[in-house]
Amino acid sequence: MLQSTMARGMFIAALLLALSGAVRADNWPNWRGPDNTGVSTETGLPLKWGATKNIAWKLPMPGRGGATPIIWKDRIFVTSGEGNNQVLMCVSTDGKLLWKRTVGSGGRAAIRGDEANEASASPSTDGKHIYVFVGTGNLACFDFEGKEIWNVNIQDRHGKFLIQHGLHSTPLLHKGRLYLSLLHSNGHWVIAIDKANGKEVWKVERKSDATDESREAYTSPCIWNDGKQTSLVVTGCDYATGHRLDDGKEMWRLGDLNPKSSYSGALRIIASPVASPGVLVVPTARGGLIVGVKPVASGNITAGSDFELWRKAKGAPDVPSPLMHDGLLYLCRENGVLTCWDMMTGKEVYQSRLHADRYRASPVYADGRVYITSRDGTFAVVKAGRKFELLATNNLPDVFTASPAIADGRIYLRGFDNLYAIMSEK
């Protein structure tokens, strides 16, 4: 009797452990992961891989794309160029194409040579629908079976995009709305859209006195909940602004990001902000200013304001967005220089050069490691912490501008030629 009771207890304990493991497995519902920070709680991830090592599968893509794939349970959603179209693809986690739908048509097949195309903004999902935006201005919603729920064109609604390298800002999915920043030379707007039907909820002008190319931005918005207030953060065109979610009204404005005394008309900002309850990190571009903003920001914030935690004159990455984890801020420059700062003080912890190439993807954290992607298919795996330690350097024969996605013990990498699923060595 005792043995039977003990056996039942062990069985229940094992079942609960298995179930808890299943619950802990992260989805990757948008380009920056579960909390929009680039951080995953997944463990047991691969450390090393290559063209013939630890590849669970690879699936050929119909064209180029710089969008990060998203994952929900057993489905992967990824965008791609395909001839003159931009498409949304649904792929099973065993590497089979389930369906493909056209989102938009036209636009440029290649932008800035080999850098991008109109399929550069990443999709997002709430577990029931997929929301996708492409450079032609089409913003669309599909269900998991590929049925189009709605498809609207933002250019038709709000004016033609006038931006040198195309509009690639990823809409932010938050609760019942999609938030989109349109920062280009033909208009500066922040828009909230009802995710159920694609209708506009509110639209506010996002004023700026920026000139020349600095009037344009490629950043994606984020939500900053600092424990006392929640704001929609939009960066670009010489400012970062915080907006109320209910009506878009501006709550605070961070200035002096492009100081008038040394003004640059070429400071178009690409890297997006990243938020934690204790600090909002706002990068500019081209190795320039980067600012840490205090919680409960309010009004006009200028250099030296009490609402600044710190301000560094140099160090902003040009393209990859910052990563924060466990009190540290990781910044990958476009040339492969990785710096680590204390995120609450802005003080440098270390700096080290990785593989010399162009870096476009944003770093991600998981399993005690920071995964960093270079454009030529070289991947650095760095131990997270205050001391630099390169754990592995991996290579794939492809071109990568999309950030990695992590789910259910695998790393998913979107190359120009293929979508890859990387598994741990058995």
C-alpha positions as CSV (number, residue, x, y, z in Angstrom):
1,M,0.0,0.0,0.0
2,L,2.8,2.4,1.0
3,Q,4.7,1.6,-2.2
4,S,1.6,2.2,-4.3
5,T,1.0,5.5,-2.6
6,M,4.6,6.5,-3.1
7,A,4.4,5.5,-6.8
8,R,1.3,7.6,-7.3
9,G,3.0,10.5,-5.6
10,M,6.1,10.2,-7.8
11,F,3.9,10.0,-10.9
12,I,1.9,13.1,-10.0
13,A,5.2,15.0,-9.2
14,A,6.6,14.0,-12.5
15,L,3.4,15.0,-14.3
16,L,3.4,18.4,-12.6
17,L,7.0,19.0,-13.5
18,A,6.4,18.1,-17.1
19,L,3.3,20.4,-17.2
20,S,5.3,23.3,-15.5
21,G,8.0,22.9,-18.2
22,A,5.4,23.1,-20.9
23,V,3.9,26.2,-19.3
24,R,7.3,27.8,-19.1
25,A,8.1,27.3,-22.8
26,D,8.0,30.8,-24.3
27,N,6.2,31.8,-27.4
28,W,7.9,34.5,-29.5
29,P,4.9,36.7,-30.4
30,N,6.8,39.7,-31.8
31,W,10.2,40.7,-33.1
32,R,11.5,41.4,-29.5
33,G,10.0,38.4,-27.9
34,P,7.5,37.7,-25.0
35,D,8.0,41.1,-23.2
36,N,9.2,43.1,-26.2
37,T,12.7,43.3,-24.7
38,G,14.6,40.6,-26.6
39,V,14.7,38.4,-23.5
40,S,13.6,34.7,-23.4
41,T,13.3,32.5,-20.3
42,E,14.1,29.4,-22.5
43,T,16.9,27.1,-21.3
44,G,18.7,24.1,-22.9
45,L,19.4,26.1,-26.1
46,P,22.1,25.2,-28.6
47,L,25.5,26.7,-28.1
48,K,27.1,25.6,-31.4
49,W,25.7,25.1,-34.9
50,G,26.8,25.2,-38.5
51,A,25.7,24.3,-42.1
52,T,25.7,20.5,-41.1
53,K,25.6,20.8,-37.3
54,N,22.5,21.0,-35.1
55,I,20.2,22.1,-37.9
56,A,16.7,20.6,-37.2
57,W,15.6,21.8,-40.7
58,K,15.8,24.6,-43.1
59,L,13.1,25.9,-45.5
60,P,13.8,27.8,-48.6
61,M,12.3,31.3,-48.7
62,P,10.6,32.7,-51.8
63,G,12.6,36.0,-51.6
64,R,14.5,38.3,-49.2
65,G,13.2,39.6,-45.9
66,G,14.6,41.2,-42.9
67,A,11.6,40.5,-40.6
68,T,12.1,38.4,-37.5
69,P,9.9,35.3,-37.5
70,I,7.4,34.9,-34.7
71,I,6.3,31.7,-33.1
72,W,3.1,30.6,-31.3
73,K,3.0,27.0,-30.1
74,D,3.6,24.9,-33.2
75,R,3.4,27.6,-35.8
76,I,5.9,30.1,-37.2
77,F,4.9,33.2,-39.2
78,V,7.4,35.0,-41.4
79,T,7.2,37.6,-44.1
80,S,9.0,37.6,-47.4
81,G,9.4,39.3,-50.7
82,E,8.2,37.1,-53.6
83,G,8.6,38.7,-57.0
84,N,6.6,41.9,-56.9
85,N,4.6,40.8,-53.8
86,Q,5.1,40.8,-50.1
87,V,3.8,37.6,-48.5
88,L,3.0,36.2,-45.1
89,M,4.0,32.5,-44.6
90,C,2.8,30.0,-42.0
91,V,5.3,27.3,-41.3
92,S,4.9,24.4,-38.8
93,T,7.7,23.9,-36.2
94,D,8.7,20.8,-38.1
95,G,9.6,22.9,-41.1
96,K,6.5,22.4,-43.4
97,L,4.9,25.3,-45.3
98,L,1.3,25.3,-44.3
99,W,0.1,28.4,-46.2
100,K,1.2,31.6,-47.9
101,R,-0.8,34.8,-48.4
102,T,-0.1,38.0,-50.3
103,V,-0.2,41.1,-48.1
104,G,0.8,43.8,-50.6
105,S,2.1,44.3,-54.1
106,G,4.6,46.7,-55.7
107,G,7.2,48.9,-54.0
108,R,10.9,48.2,-54.2
109,A,12.3,44.7,-54.5
110,A,15.6,45.9,-53.1
111,I,16.4,48.9,-50.9
112,R,19.8,50.4,-50.4
113,G,21.3,47.8,-52.7
114,D,21.4,44.5,-50.7
115,E,20.1,45.8,-47.4
116,A,16.3,45.5,-47.3
117,N,13.1,45.2,-49.2
118,E,9.4,46.0,-48.5
119,A,9.1,42.9,-46.2
120,S,11.3,44.3,-43.4
121,A,8.7,45.0,-40.6
122,S,8.0,42.0,-38.4
123,P,4.6,40.4,-37.8
124,S,3.1,40.0,-34.4
125,T,0.4,37.7,-32.9
126,D,-2.0,37.5,-30.0
127,G,-2.4,33.7,-30.4
128,K,-5.5,34.0,-32.5
129,H,-4.6,36.4,-35.3
130,I,-1.4,37.5,-37.1
131,Y,-0.9,41.2,-37.8
132,V,1.5,42.2,-40.5
133,F,2.7,45.5,-42.1
134,V,4.7,45.8,-45.3
135,G,6.5,48.8,-46.9
136,T,3.7,49.3,-49.5
137,G,1.6,50.5,-46.6
138,N,-0.6,47.4,-46.3
139,L,-1.5,46.6,-42.8
140,A,-3.4,43.3,-42.5
141,C,-4.8,40.7,-40.2
142,F,-5.1,37.0,-40.8
143,D,-6.3,34.1,-38.7
144,F,-4.2,31.0,-38.0
145,E,-5.7,29.2,-41.0
146,G,-4.7,32.0,-43.4
147,K,-8.1,33.7,-43.8
148,E,-7.7,37.4,-44.3
149,I,-9.8,39.3,-41.7
150,W,-8.9,42.8,-42.9
151,N,-6.3,44.6,-45.0
152,V,-6.0,48.4,-45.1
153,N,-3.5,50.6,-46.8
154,I,-1.9,53.2,-44.5
155,Q,-0.6,55.3,-47.4
156,D,-4.1,55.7,-48.7
157,R,-5.3,56.8,-45.3
158,H,-2.5,59.0,-44.2
159,G,-0.4,60.1,-47.2
160,K,2.4,58.7,-49.3
161,F,5.5,57.6,-47.5
162,L,8.5,59.8,-48.2
163,I,11.5,58.1,-46.7
164,Q,14.8,57.3,-48.2
165,H,15.0,53.6,-47.4
166,G,11.4,52.7,-47.0
167,L,9.1,52.6,-44.0
168,H,9.9,49.5,-41.9
169,S,8.6,50.4,-38.5
170,T,7.0,47.3,-36.9
171,P,3.5,48.1,-35.4
172,L,3.3,47.4,-31.7
173,L,0.5,45.0,-30.7
174,H,-0.7,45.8,-27.2
175,K,-4.0,44.5,-25.8
176,G,-6.7,45.5,-28.3
177,R,-4.7,47.9,-30.5
178,L,-1.9,48.2,-32.9
179,Y,0.3,51.3,-32.4
180,L,2.2,52.6,-35.5
181,S,4.7,55.4,-35.8
182,L,4.9,57.1,-39.2
183,L,8.0,59.3,-39.1
184,H,8.9,60.4,-42.6
185,S,9.4,63.6,-44.7
186,N,5.8,63.7,-45.7
187,G,4.3,63.6,-42.2
188,H,5.0,62.7,-38.6
189,W,2.1,60.7,-37.0
190,V,1.4,58.3,-34.2
191,I,-1.6,56.1,-34.8
192,A,-3.7,53.6,-32.8
193,I,-5.7,51.0,-34.8
194,D,-8.3,48.6,-33.5
195,K,-6.9,45.2,-34.0
196,A,-10.4,43.7,-34.5
197,N,-11.3,45.6,-37.7
198,G,-8.3,47.8,-38.8
199,K,-10.2,51.0,-38.0
200,E,-8.4,54.1,-36.7
201,V,-8.9,54.7,-32.9
202,W,-6.8,57.9,-32.7
203,K,-4.2,59.8,-34.7
204,V,-1.9,62.5,-33.3
205,E,0.7,64.7,-35.0
206,R,4.1,64.1,-33.6
207,K,5.7,67.5,-34.0
208,S,9.4,67.9,-34.8
209,D,11.8,70.6,-36.0
210,A,14.2,68.1,-37.5
211,T,15.6,68.8,-40.9
212,D,17.0,66.9,-43.9
213,E,17.3,63.1,-43.3
214,S,16.9,63.6,-39.6
215,R,13.2,64.1,-40.4
216,E,13.0,60.3,-41.1
217,A,13.1,57.4,-38.6
218,Y,13.0,53.6,-38.9
219,T,12.4,52.8,-35.2
220,S,9.5,50.8,-33.8
221,P,7.6,51.9,-30.7
222,C,7.6,50.2,-27.3
223,I,5.5,50.3,-24.1
224,W,7.1,51.6,-21.0
225,N,5.4,50.7,-17.7
226,D,7.5,52.2,-15.0
227,G,5.3,51.0,-12.1
228,K,3.4,54.3,-11.9
229,Q,2.5,55.2,-15.4
230,T,2.4,53.6,-18.8
231,S,3.4,55.4,-22.0
232,L,3.8,54.5,-25.7
233,V,7.4,55.4,-26.5
234,V,8.2,56.7,-30.0
235,T,11.8,57.7,-31.0
236,G,13.1,59.5,-34.0
237,C,13.3,63.0,-35.7
238,D,15.5,64.4,-32.9
239,Y,13.2,63.4,-30.0
240,A,11.8,60.6,-27.9
241,T,8.1,61.1,-26.9
242,G,5.8,59.3,-24.5
243,H,2.1,59.1,-25.3
244,R,-1.0,58.1,-23.4
245,L,-2.5,54.9,-24.7
246,D,-6.1,56.0,-24.5
247,D,-5.9,59.1,-26.8
248,G,-2.2,59.5,-27.9
249,K,-1.7,62.8,-26.0
250,E,2.0,63.5,-25.4
251,M,3.0,63.0,-21.8
252,W,6.7,63.8,-22.0
253,R,9.3,64.7,-24.6
254,L,13.1,64.0,-24.5
255,G,15.1,66.5,-26.4
256,D,18.7,67.5,-27.1
257,L,19.2,64.2,-28.9
258,N,20.6,66.1,-31.9
259,P,22.0,69.3,-30.2
260,K,21.7,72.5,-32.2
261,S,25.3,73.4,-31.5
262,S,26.5,70.4,-33.4
263,Y,23.4,69.5,-35.5
264,S,23.5,66.7,-37.9
265,G,21.0,66.5,-40.7
266,A,21.8,62.9,-41.3
267,L,20.9,61.5,-37.8
268,R,18.1,59.2,-38.9
269,I,17.4,56.9,-36.0
270,I,17.0,53.2,-36.7
271,A,17.6,51.4,-33.3
272,S,14.5,51.2,-31.2
273,P,14.2,52.1,-27.5
274,V,14.1,49.4,-24.8
275,A,12.3,49.7,-21.5
276,S,12.4,48.3,-18.0
277,P,10.5,49.5,-14.9
278,G,13.6,51.4,-13.7
279,V,14.9,52.9,-16.9
280,L,14.1,53.7,-20.5
281,V,17.1,53.5,-22.8
282,V,16.9,55.8,-25.8
283,P,19.6,55.4,-28.5
284,T,20.2,57.8,-31.3
285,A,22.5,56.7,-34.2
286,R,25.9,56.6,-35.8
287,G,27.7,56.1,-32.5
288,G,26.1,59.2,-31.0
289,L,24.1,60.0,-27.9
290,I,22.3,57.5,-25.8
291,V,20.1,58.4,-22.8
292,G,18.7,56.7,-19.8
293,V,15.4,58.2,-18.7
294,K,13.9,57.9,-15.1
295,P,10.5,56.6,-14.3
296,V,7.5,58.9,-14.1
297,A,9.0,61.2,-16.8
298,S,7.0,64.3,-17.5
299,G,7.0,67.5,-19.6
300,N,10.0,68.6,-21.6
301,I,13.2,66.8,-20.7
302,T,16.5,68.3,-21.8
303,A,20.2,67.6,-21.2
304,G,20.8,67.6,-17.4
305,S,17.1,67.3,-16.5
306,D,16.2,65.6,-13.3
307,F,14.3,63.0,-15.4
308,E,17.6,61.7,-16.9
309,L,19.4,58.9,-15.1
310,W,22.4,59.3,-17.4
311,R,23.4,60.7,-20.8
312,K,26.3,59.5,-22.8
313,A,27.7,61.5,-25.7
314,K,28.9,58.4,-27.6
315,G,28.0,54.8,-27.9
316,A,24.7,54.4,-29.6
317,P,24.4,51.6,-32.1
318,D,23.4,52.6,-35.6
319,V,21.0,49.7,-36.4
320,P,20.8,47.0,-33.7
321,S,18.5,47.8,-30.8
322,P,19.8,47.7,-27.2
323,L,19.3,44.7,-25.0
324,M,18.9,44.9,-21.2
325,H,19.1,42.0,-18.8
326,D,20.0,41.6,-15.1
327,G,21.1,45.2,-14.6
328,L,23.3,45.3,-17.8
329,L,22.8,47.0,-21.1
330,Y,24.3,45.3,-24.2
331,L,25.0,47.5,-27.3
332,C,26.2,46.0,-30.6
333,R,27.6,48.6,-32.9
334,E,27.1,48.2,-36.7
335,N,30.8,47.2,-37.0
336,G,30.8,44.4,-34.5
337,V,32.0,46.2,-31.4
338,L,30.0,44.9,-28.4
339,T,29.8,47.1,-25.3
340,C,28.3,46.3,-22.0
341,W,27.1,49.1,-19.6
342,D,25.5,49.2,-16.2
343,M,22.0,50.1,-17.2
344,M,21.3,52.3,-14.2
345,T,24.4,54.4,-14.4
346,G,25.5,54.2,-18.0
347,K,29.0,53.3,-16.9
348,E,31.0,51.0,-19.2
349,V,31.6,47.5,-17.9
350,Y,33.5,46.2,-20.9
351,Q,34.0,46.6,-24.6
352,S,35.1,43.9,-27.1
353,R,35.2,43.5,-30.8
354,L,33.4,40.6,-32.4
355,H,33.7,39.3,-36.0
356,A,34.3,42.3,-38.3
357,D,31.2,42.7,-40.6
358,R,28.0,44.6,-40.8
359,Y,25.5,44.1,-38.0
360,R,21.8,44.7,-38.6
361,A,20.0,42.3,-36.3
362,S,19.4,43.1,-32.6
363,P,21.0,40.9,-29.9
364,V,18.8,38.6,-27.8
365,Y,19.3,37.0,-24.4
366,A,18.4,33.4,-23.4
367,D,19.9,30.6,-21.2
368,G,22.6,32.8,-19.7
369,R,23.9,33.9,-23.1
370,V,23.7,36.8,-25.5
371,Y,23.2,35.8,-29.1
372,I,24.6,38.3,-31.7
373,T,24.1,38.0,-35.5
374,S,26.3,39.5,-38.2
375,R,25.1,40.0,-41.7
376,D,27.4,37.4,-43.3
377,G,26.1,34.5,-41.2
378,T,28.5,34.7,-38.3
379,F,26.9,34.3,-34.9
380,A,28.6,35.1,-31.6
381,V,27.4,33.5,-28.4
382,V,28.6,35.6,-25.4
383,K,28.3,34.7,-21.8
384,A,25.9,37.1,-20.1
385,G,27.5,39.0,-17.2
386,R,30.0,41.6,-16.3
387,K,33.0,39.9,-17.8
388,F,33.3,39.3,-21.5
389,E,33.5,35.7,-22.5
390,L,33.0,34.4,-26.0
391,L,31.5,31.0,-25.7
392,A,31.1,30.1,-29.4
393,T,31.3,31.4,-32.9
394,N,29.0,29.8,-35.5
395,N,28.5,30.2,-39.2
396,L,25.8,29.6,-41.8
397,P,26.2,30.3,-45.5
398,D,23.4,32.9,-45.8
399,V,22.7,36.6,-45.3
400,F,21.0,37.7,-42.1
401,T,19.4,41.0,-41.2
402,A,16.5,39.6,-39.1
403,S,16.9,39.2,-35.3
404,P,16.8,35.7,-33.9
405,A,13.6,34.2,-32.4
406,I,13.6,31.7,-29.6
407,A,10.9,29.2,-28.7
408,D,10.5,25.7,-27.2
409,G,14.2,25.0,-27.0
410,R,15.1,26.1,-30.5
411,I,16.6,29.2,-32.2
412,Y,14.9,30.3,-35.4
413,L,17.0,32.3,-37.9
414,R,15.6,34.0,-41.0
415,G,18.2,34.3,-43.7
416,F,17.7,35.8,-47.2
417,D,17.7,32.3,-48.6
418,N,16.3,30.0,-45.9
419,L,14.5,29.9,-42.6
420,Y,16.6,27.8,-40.1
421,A,15.6,25.9,-37.0
422,I,18.6,25.4,-34.7
423,M,18.3,22.6,-32.1
424,S,20.5,21.5,-29.2
425,E,22.9,18.6,-29.8
426,K,21.4,15.4,-28.5
